[in-house]
Amino acid sequence: MELAGIDEETIADMVADRLAEKLFPPLKDFVIKEYRPDELLNAQEICDQTLHCSTKILNSFYLYQPGFPSMPKGSQRMYSRKAVEKWIAEHQNHS
């Protein structure tokens, strides 16, 4: 089969290239997110980078929720980025 003078192999290569352009960026983002090492973040970092809220909101609404992940480190509370992201995913309301 030929399409406007282009052979099947060239068409297949064009389709594969276009498919790769669409699939690889989101796949790359997924792999980076899933396989990055976990980080312990302080309250300000977890607010800025994960919850996107103020520390006042963190203290008022999140810290006292059942199972909200945190751990003591000296006199400070620390938060596992992955544990907080998992907690958020598990506690979303679905309408």
Backbone as a chain_set.jsonl record, in Angstrom:
{"seq": "MELAGIDEETIADMVADRLAEKLFPPLKDFVIKEYRPDELLNAQEICDQTLHCSTKILNSFYLYQPGFPSMPKGSQRMYSRKAVEKWIAEHQNHS", "coords": {"N": [[0.838, -1.175, 0.0], [0.486, 2.218, -0.776], [0.584, 5.635, 0.089], [0.051, 8.545, -1.304], [2.56, 8.318, -2.524], [4.162, 7.475, -0.412], [5.727, 4.904, 1.351], [4.662, 1.939, 3.272], [6.35, 1.453, 5.504], [7.503, 3.947, 6.038], [5.202, 5.401, 6.673], [4.408, 3.975, 8.963], [6.599, 4.562, 10.623], [6.246, 7.329, 10.884], [3.791, 7.429, 12.249], [4.52, 6.084, 14.601], [6.473, 7.851, 15.61], [4.912, 10.128, 16.109], [3.12, 9.131, 17.996], [4.918, 8.522, 20.071], [5.743, 11.127, 20.723], [3.436, 12.057, 21.977], [2.979, 10.226, 24.09], [5.333, 9.88, 25.698], [6.116, 12.256, 27.302], [4.047, 12.511, 29.468], [4.369, 9.965, 30.582], [7.033, 9.995, 31.4], [6.878, 11.98, 33.415], [5.229, 10.627, 35.243], [6.848, 8.402, 35.953], [9.052, 9.696, 37.122], [7.8, 10.895, 39.335], [6.772, 8.64, 40.743], [9.031, 7.098, 41.319], [10.923, 8.644, 42.564], [13.124, 9.339, 45.305], [11.892, 9.293, 48.68], [11.171, 12.168, 50.686], [11.779, 13.93, 53.701], [9.923, 16.533, 54.937], [9.653, 19.81, 56.368], [7.107, 21.694, 58.188], [6.529, 24.109, 56.76], [7.567, 23.505, 54.217], [5.986, 21.272, 53.474], [3.544, 22.502, 53.303], [3.987, 24.411, 51.247], [4.84, 22.824, 49.043], [3.248, 20.53, 48.757], [0.609, 20.523, 50.007], [-0.212, 23.064, 49.386], [-1.01, 25.317, 50.929], [-1.382, 27.503, 53.799], [0.651, 27.451, 56.813], [-0.994, 27.846, 58.949], [-3.454, 26.815, 58.076], [-2.633, 24.147, 57.762], [-2.088, 23.48, 60.46], [-4.627, 23.906, 61.591], [-6.492, 22.343, 60.119], [-5.419, 19.957, 58.984], [-3.477, 18.535, 60.588], [-4.839, 17.337, 62.705], [-6.467, 15.477, 61.64], [-7.596, 12.124, 61.411], [-5.038, 9.794, 61.126], [-3.311, 11.449, 59.67], [-0.173, 11.77, 58.243], [2.733, 12.185, 60.065], [5.828, 12.765, 61.789], [7.876, 12.858, 64.713], [10.874, 14.751, 64.943], [13.351, 15.419, 66.767], [12.582, 18.438, 68.278], [10.819, 19.133, 66.387], [8.126, 18.581, 63.998], [7.991, 16.373, 61.298], [7.348, 15.55, 57.85], [6.627, 13.002, 55.636], [6.924, 13.246, 52.237], [5.831, 11.443, 50.325], [4.077, 9.929, 51.935], [2.242, 11.886, 52.744], [1.208, 12.672, 50.242], [-0.007, 10.252, 49.527], [-1.897, 10.044, 51.588], [-3.499, 12.268, 50.996], [-4.543, 11.469, 48.497], [-6.06, 9.267, 49.307], [-8.007, 10.431, 50.873], [-9.714, 12.076, 49.499], [-12.739, 13.652, 48.551], [-15.23, 12.282, 46.544], [-17.507, 13.238, 44.294]], "CA": [[0.0, 0.0, 0.0], [1.192, 3.493, -0.789], [-0.265, 6.801, 0.3], [0.699, 9.713, -1.906], [3.966, 8.034, -2.8], [4.893, 7.127, 0.812], [5.551, 3.471, 1.601], [4.112, 1.535, 4.578], [7.342, 1.594, 6.579], [7.613, 5.376, 6.346], [3.961, 5.765, 7.377], [4.49, 3.378, 10.301], [7.569, 5.357, 11.38], [5.628, 8.624, 11.185], [2.789, 7.186, 13.291], [5.252, 5.754, 15.831], [7.09, 9.081, 16.108], [3.84, 10.99, 16.632], [2.645, 8.48, 19.215], [5.954, 8.717, 21.089], [5.679, 12.533, 21.139], [2.285, 12.228, 22.862], [3.003, 9.332, 25.249], [6.513, 9.906, 26.56], [6.159, 13.277, 28.372], [3.327, 12.149, 30.706], [4.962, 8.757, 31.142], [8.25, 10.437, 32.09], [6.444, 12.646, 34.654], [4.738, 9.583, 36.144], [7.985, 7.618, 36.453], [9.822, 10.558, 38.031], [7.036, 11.051, 40.578], [6.629, 7.374, 41.456], [10.294, 6.457, 41.699], [11.863, 9.538, 43.245], [13.263, 8.98, 46.719], [11.03, 10.041, 49.583], [11.823, 13.273, 51.388], [11.141, 14.441, 54.908], [9.748, 17.969, 54.803], [9.121, 20.497, 57.55], [5.733, 22.174, 58.007], [6.46, 25.102, 55.69], [7.802, 22.818, 52.939], [4.834, 20.448, 53.113], [2.494, 23.448, 52.905], [4.337, 25.023, 49.964], [5.107, 21.894, 47.95], [2.298, 19.428, 48.639], [-0.754, 20.904, 50.35], [-0.491, 24.378, 48.785], [-1.796, 26.079, 51.894], [-0.566, 28.138, 54.837], [0.878, 26.602, 57.984], [-2.182, 28.003, 59.799], [-4.413, 25.823, 57.574], [-2.077, 22.838, 58.126], [-2.3, 23.277, 61.896], [-6.051, 23.917, 61.928], [-7.343, 21.388, 59.41], [-4.806, 18.696, 58.564], [-2.724, 17.805, 61.613], [-5.69, 16.609, 63.632], [-7.248, 14.487, 60.908], [-7.141, 10.772, 61.729], [-4.07, 9.169, 60.232], [-2.455, 12.355, 58.9], [1.18, 11.278, 58.499], [3.814, 13.059, 60.535], [6.706, 12.09, 62.751], [8.736, 13.789, 65.433], [12.321, 14.756, 64.716], [13.741, 16.381, 67.79], [11.437, 19.244, 68.725], [10.062, 19.49, 65.187], [7.371, 17.534, 63.308], [8.4, 16.236, 59.906], [6.314, 14.93, 57.021], [7.073, 12.268, 54.46], [6.204, 13.741, 51.063], [5.051, 10.36, 49.732], [2.988, 9.56, 52.839], [1.232, 12.944, 52.677], [0.557, 12.55, 48.935], [-0.874, 9.072, 49.599], [-3.003, 10.393, 52.472], [-4.38, 13.162, 50.233], [-5.247, 10.66, 47.489], [-7.017, 8.382, 49.97], [-8.999, 11.181, 51.625], [-10.44, 13.02, 48.646], [-14.172, 13.419, 48.38], [-15.621, 12.077, 45.159], [-18.948, 13.517, 44.151]], "C": [[0.888, 1.245, 0.0], [0.18, 4.611, -0.622], [0.495, 8.007, -0.211], [2.198, 9.492, -2.075], [4.791, 7.685, -1.573], [4.639, 5.652, 1.097], [5.085, 3.189, 3.029], [5.09, 1.763, 5.721], [7.489, 3.053, 6.983], [6.382, 5.855, 7.103], [3.987, 5.225, 8.802], [5.459, 4.159, 11.17], [6.986, 6.709, 11.78], [4.595, 8.482, 12.312], [3.481, 6.903, 14.625], [5.888, 7.005, 16.441], [6.046, 9.999, 16.745], [3.279, 10.433, 17.939], [3.639, 8.672, 20.353], [5.95, 10.152, 21.606], [4.554, 12.759, 22.145], [2.408, 11.429, 24.157], [4.164, 9.564, 26.205], [6.524, 11.025, 27.599], [5.33, 12.921, 29.609], [3.875, 10.897, 31.372], [6.219, 9.105, 31.936], [7.888, 11.101, 33.425], [5.976, 11.628, 35.687], [5.899, 8.812, 36.768], [8.806, 8.435, 37.435], [9.106, 10.681, 39.375], [7.014, 9.766, 41.392], [7.953, 6.826, 41.99], [11.317, 7.401, 42.315], [11.976, 9.107, 44.703], [12.33, 9.844, 47.574], [11.851, 11.131, 50.261], [11.058, 13.566, 52.666], [11.114, 15.954, 54.8], [9.259, 18.564, 56.113], [7.743, 21.068, 57.216], [5.624, 23.158, 56.847], [6.638, 24.448, 54.321], [6.602, 21.975, 52.518], [3.669, 21.342, 52.681], [2.766, 24.002, 51.503], [4.326, 24.021, 48.812], [4.029, 20.826, 47.748], [0.859, 19.865, 48.878], [-1.179, 22.226, 49.719], [-1.432, 25.185, 49.677], [-0.836, 26.742, 52.875], [-0.335, 27.157, 55.987], [-0.291, 26.719, 58.966], [-3.247, 26.983, 59.38], [-3.932, 24.41, 57.926], [-2.393, 22.536, 59.585], [-3.775, 23.151, 62.251], [-6.832, 22.743, 61.343], [-6.716, 20.037, 59.1], [-4.215, 17.89, 59.71], [-3.595, 16.954, 62.518], [-6.636, 15.636, 62.939], [-6.722, 13.096, 61.252], [-6.177, 10.241, 60.669], [-3.21, 10.122, 59.424], [-1.002, 12.048, 59.246], [2.16, 12.373, 58.913], [4.652, 12.264, 61.522], [7.56, 13.123, 63.464], [10.193, 13.638, 64.999], [12.873, 15.845, 65.622], [12.513, 17.12, 68.277], [10.513, 19.612, 67.568], [9.228, 18.308, 64.686], [7.8, 17.555, 61.861], [7.344, 15.419, 59.173], [6.967, 14.242, 55.829], [6.243, 12.75, 53.278], [5.293, 12.645, 50.494], [3.876, 9.957, 50.623], [1.877, 10.604, 52.809], [0.49, 12.878, 51.345], [-0.407, 11.366, 48.913], [-2.1, 9.378, 50.451], [-3.999, 11.282, 51.739], [-5.201, 12.353, 49.238], [-6.328, 9.792, 48.125], [-8.154, 9.124, 50.667], [-9.705, 12.247, 50.787], [-11.901, 12.643, 48.601], [-14.455, 13.283, 46.895], [-17.118, 12.27, 45.064], [-19.542, 12.726, 43.021]], "O": [[1.905, 1.303, 0.691], [-0.939, 4.538, -1.13], [1.477, 8.434, 0.396], [3.001, 10.383, -1.797], [6.015, 7.601, -1.673], [3.495, 5.197, 1.09], [5.106, 4.072, 3.887], [4.695, 2.218, 6.794], [7.59, 3.352, 8.173], [6.495, 6.621, 8.06], [3.629, 5.934, 9.743], [5.174, 4.398, 12.343], [7.212, 7.178, 12.896], [4.535, 9.315, 13.217], [3.07, 7.426, 15.661], [5.843, 7.193, 17.657], [6.286, 10.576, 17.805], [2.999, 11.185, 18.873], [3.239, 8.956, 21.482], [6.134, 10.374, 22.802], [4.699, 13.564, 23.065], [1.987, 11.902, 25.213], [3.987, 9.452, 27.418], [6.924, 10.756, 28.731], [5.853, 13.017, 30.72], [3.848, 10.782, 32.598], [6.439, 8.567, 33.021], [8.514, 10.821, 34.448], [6.291, 11.751, 36.87], [5.923, 8.596, 37.979], [9.214, 7.921, 38.477], [9.734, 10.583, 40.428], [7.217, 9.799, 42.606], [7.969, 6.155, 43.021], [12.456, 7.004, 42.562], [11.024, 8.57, 45.269], [12.026, 10.983, 47.222], [13.071, 11.023, 50.389], [9.832, 13.46, 52.705], [12.15, 16.587, 54.596], [8.543, 17.914, 56.874], [7.271, 20.938, 56.087], [4.71, 23.045, 56.031], [5.938, 24.798, 53.371], [6.236, 21.96, 51.342], [2.899, 20.976, 51.793], [1.861, 24.05, 50.669], [3.851, 24.339, 47.721], [3.919, 20.273, 46.654], [-0.014, 19.609, 48.05], [-2.371, 22.477, 49.538], [-2.484, 25.662, 49.249], [0.379, 26.56, 52.787], [-1.041, 26.157, 56.113], [-0.55, 25.79, 59.731], [-3.874, 26.358, 60.235], [-4.731, 23.571, 58.34], [-2.905, 21.464, 59.908], [-4.133, 22.364, 63.128], [-7.73, 22.209, 61.993], [-7.441, 19.052, 58.966], [-4.433, 16.681, 59.791], [-3.129, 15.944, 63.048], [-7.503, 15.041, 63.579], [-5.511, 12.914, 61.372], [-6.476, 10.244, 59.475], [-2.445, 9.674, 58.571], [-0.633, 12.063, 60.421], [2.374, 13.349, 58.194], [4.229, 11.222, 62.023], [7.925, 14.146, 62.883], [10.668, 12.536, 64.727], [12.862, 17.029, 65.284], [11.515, 16.502, 68.648], [9.53, 20.328, 67.761], [9.588, 17.156, 64.926], [7.957, 18.62, 61.264], [6.556, 14.698, 59.784], [7.763, 14.844, 55.109], [5.015, 12.678, 53.302], [4.12, 12.894, 50.216], [2.791, 9.673, 50.117], [0.698, 10.253, 52.844], [-0.733, 13.014, 51.318], [-1.497, 11.46, 48.349], [-3.217, 9.015, 50.083], [-5.208, 11.078, 51.846], [-6.415, 12.529, 49.144], [-7.395, 9.605, 47.542], [-9.163, 8.512, 51.016], [-10.233, 13.215, 51.332], [-12.256, 11.464, 48.612], [-13.976, 14.078, 46.086], [-17.894, 11.545, 45.686], [-20.74, 12.834, 42.755]]}, "num_chains": 1, "name": "protein.A"}
